[in-house]
Amino acid sequence: DFTETLHDSKVAYDGGLLRLCRDEVRLPDGAPAWREYVLHPGAVMMLAFLDEETILLERQYRYPMRGHFIELPAGKMEKGEPPLETARRELVEECGYEAGEWWKIATLHPCIGYSNEVIELYGARDLRHVGARLDAGEFLEVFPARIEDALGWIRDGLITDTKTTFGLLWWSQFGRGGRGTP
């Protein structure tokens, strides 16, 4: 058993999106150690199918990386909001679509070494365009892409976002021909 036991916890930073905690823990051998980690509200990501081979992607500027990135639609959960409701809300807000069918694909823990962030990956199909409702200060381009093209963009280094890469590769490996195939 390698479980570490909490001894003391302090919030080192409390921002608009993230909280940074600094905990003192006891290691399995009883020695003290410090753990710093980010508390994250959680997020969702969607594989939204326009047809069997075409999904929605987004291009947006990511300030920490100082560049534009191609990503699957995703968004942060609001306090108390169930993940599927977040997915429904974000698909409309960012992409302008409602989906007639939803299914859960996977749960991701993208940065277990320094954050408690969880990303719930959903599939959506039977899309109906209703118009986007971007948040104030949110700028992005939504575009259709063939899954095969997106997989090639991963290989070629055009898609480097980890959650998007995982979602697309997961679908390529496990989604086709199995449960949830559009």
C-alpha positions as CSV (number, residue, x, y, z in Angstrom):
1,D,0.0,0.0,0.0
2,F,1.5,3.3,-1.1
3,T,-1.2,5.5,0.2
4,E,-0.2,8.9,1.5
5,T,-2.1,10.3,4.4
6,L,-3.1,14.0,4.6
7,H,-1.7,15.8,7.6
8,D,-2.4,19.5,6.8
9,S,-3.9,21.3,3.8
10,K,-3.6,25.0,2.7
11,V,-5.0,26.8,-0.3
12,A,-1.9,28.6,-1.8
13,Y,-3.9,30.4,-4.5
14,D,-7.6,30.8,-5.3
15,G,-8.3,32.1,-8.8
16,G,-11.2,32.4,-11.1
17,L,-10.8,28.9,-12.6
18,L,-8.2,27.1,-10.5
19,R,-7.2,26.6,-6.9
20,L,-3.7,25.6,-5.9
21,C,-3.4,23.5,-2.8
22,R,-0.3,22.7,-0.8
23,D,-0.7,19.7,1.5
24,E,1.6,18.1,4.0
25,V,1.3,14.4,3.8
26,R,2.8,11.4,5.6
27,L,4.4,8.9,3.2
28,P,3.8,5.1,3.7
29,D,7.0,4.9,5.8
30,G,5.8,7.8,8.0
31,A,8.1,10.5,6.6
32,P,6.6,13.9,5.9
33,A,6.4,15.3,2.3
34,W,4.6,18.2,0.5
35,R,2.2,17.9,-2.4
36,E,1.1,20.8,-4.5
37,Y,-1.8,20.3,-6.9
38,V,-4.5,22.1,-8.8
39,L,-8.1,21.7,-8.0
40,H,-10.1,21.9,-11.2
41,P,-13.9,21.9,-11.6
42,G,-13.9,19.2,-14.3
43,A,-14.7,19.3,-18.0
44,V,-16.3,17.5,-20.8
45,M,-15.2,16.9,-24.4
46,M,-17.4,15.8,-27.3
47,L,-17.0,13.7,-30.5
48,A,-19.9,15.3,-32.3
49,F,-20.7,13.5,-35.5
50,L,-22.2,15.3,-38.5
51,D,-22.2,11.9,-40.3
52,E,-20.4,8.5,-39.9
53,E,-17.0,9.9,-41.0
54,T,-17.3,13.7,-40.2
55,I,-16.9,15.4,-36.8
56,L,-16.8,18.9,-35.5
57,L,-13.4,20.4,-34.6
58,E,-12.5,23.8,-33.2
59,R,-9.6,26.1,-33.8
60,Q,-8.8,28.5,-31.0
61,Y,-6.0,30.6,-29.6
62,R,-4.6,29.2,-26.3
63,Y,-2.8,31.9,-24.4
64,P,-0.5,29.8,-22.2
65,M,1.0,28.3,-25.4
66,R,0.8,31.5,-27.4
67,G,-0.6,29.7,-30.4
68,H,-3.7,28.4,-32.2
69,F,-4.7,24.8,-31.6
70,I,-7.2,22.4,-33.3
71,E,-9.3,20.6,-30.7
72,L,-12.5,18.6,-30.1
73,P,-15.2,20.8,-28.6
74,A,-14.9,20.9,-24.8
75,G,-15.8,23.0,-21.9
76,K,-15.6,23.4,-18.1
77,M,-18.3,22.1,-15.8
78,E,-20.3,24.6,-13.8
79,K,-20.7,23.9,-10.0
80,G,-23.3,21.3,-9.5
81,E,-23.8,20.7,-13.2
82,P,-23.9,17.0,-14.3
83,P,-21.3,16.2,-17.0
84,L,-23.8,15.3,-19.7
85,E,-25.6,18.6,-19.2
86,T,-22.3,20.4,-19.5
87,A,-21.7,18.6,-22.8
88,R,-25.2,19.6,-24.1
89,R,-24.6,23.2,-23.1
90,E,-21.1,23.4,-24.5
91,L,-22.1,21.9,-27.9
92,V,-24.7,24.6,-28.3
93,E,-22.6,27.4,-27.0
94,E,-19.4,26.7,-28.9
95,C,-20.6,24.8,-32.0
96,G,-24.2,25.8,-32.4
97,Y,-25.6,22.3,-32.4
98,E,-28.0,20.2,-30.4
99,A,-27.7,16.4,-30.5
100,G,-30.5,13.9,-30.7
101,E,-28.4,11.1,-29.3
102,W,-25.6,11.1,-26.6
103,W,-23.5,8.4,-25.2
104,K,-20.5,8.3,-22.8
105,I,-17.2,7.2,-24.3
106,A,-14.6,7.5,-21.6
107,T,-13.3,9.3,-18.5
108,L,-9.9,11.0,-18.7
109,H,-7.6,12.1,-15.9
110,P,-5.2,14.3,-18.0
111,C,-2.7,15.4,-15.4
112,I,-2.7,13.1,-12.4
113,G,0.7,14.3,-11.1
114,Y,-0.5,17.8,-10.4
115,S,-4.3,18.2,-10.8
116,N,-7.6,16.5,-9.9
117,E,-9.0,17.4,-13.3
118,V,-11.4,14.9,-14.9
119,I,-12.6,15.1,-18.5
120,E,-15.7,13.2,-19.4
121,L,-15.7,12.3,-23.1
122,Y,-19.1,12.0,-24.8
123,G,-20.3,11.0,-28.3
124,A,-23.1,13.0,-30.0
125,R,-25.0,12.4,-33.2
126,D,-28.2,13.4,-35.0
127,L,-27.0,17.0,-34.9
128,R,-29.3,19.9,-35.6
129,H,-27.8,23.4,-36.1
130,V,-29.4,26.0,-33.7
131,G,-26.7,28.7,-33.8
132,A,-23.7,29.2,-31.5
133,R,-23.9,31.3,-28.3
134,L,-20.2,31.9,-27.4
135,D,-19.4,33.3,-24.0
136,A,-18.2,36.9,-23.8
137,G,-14.5,37.0,-24.7
138,E,-14.6,33.5,-26.4
139,F,-13.3,33.4,-29.9
140,L,-13.1,30.2,-32.0
141,E,-13.7,28.7,-35.4
142,V,-15.8,25.6,-35.7
143,F,-15.3,23.4,-38.8
144,P,-16.2,19.9,-40.0
145,A,-13.4,17.4,-40.6
146,R,-13.2,13.8,-41.7
147,I,-12.0,11.6,-38.8
148,E,-9.3,10.1,-41.1
149,D,-8.0,13.7,-41.9
150,A,-7.9,14.5,-38.1
151,L,-6.0,11.3,-37.4
152,G,-3.5,12.3,-40.1
153,W,-3.2,15.8,-38.5
154,I,-2.2,14.0,-35.3
155,R,0.5,12.1,-37.1
156,D,1.7,15.2,-38.9
157,G,1.8,17.3,-35.7
158,L,-1.0,19.7,-36.6
159,I,-3.1,18.4,-33.7
160,T,-1.1,18.3,-30.5
161,D,-3.7,18.8,-27.8
162,T,-3.6,15.8,-25.5
163,K,-7.3,15.4,-24.8
164,T,-8.2,15.8,-28.5
165,T,-5.4,13.3,-29.5
166,F,-6.7,10.8,-27.0
167,G,-10.3,11.2,-28.0
168,L,-9.6,10.7,-31.7
169,L,-7.2,7.8,-31.2
170,W,-9.6,6.1,-28.8
171,W,-12.4,6.4,-31.4
172,S,-10.1,5.0,-34.1
173,Q,-9.0,2.1,-31.9
174,F,-12.2,1.2,-30.0
175,G,-15.2,3.2,-31.3
176,R,-15.6,1.9,-34.9
177,G,-17.7,-1.1,-35.3
178,G,-18.4,-1.3,-31.6
179,R,-21.0,0.3,-29.3
180,G,-21.7,3.9,-30.2
181,T,-20.6,3.8,-33.8
182,P,-22.5,6.4,-35.7
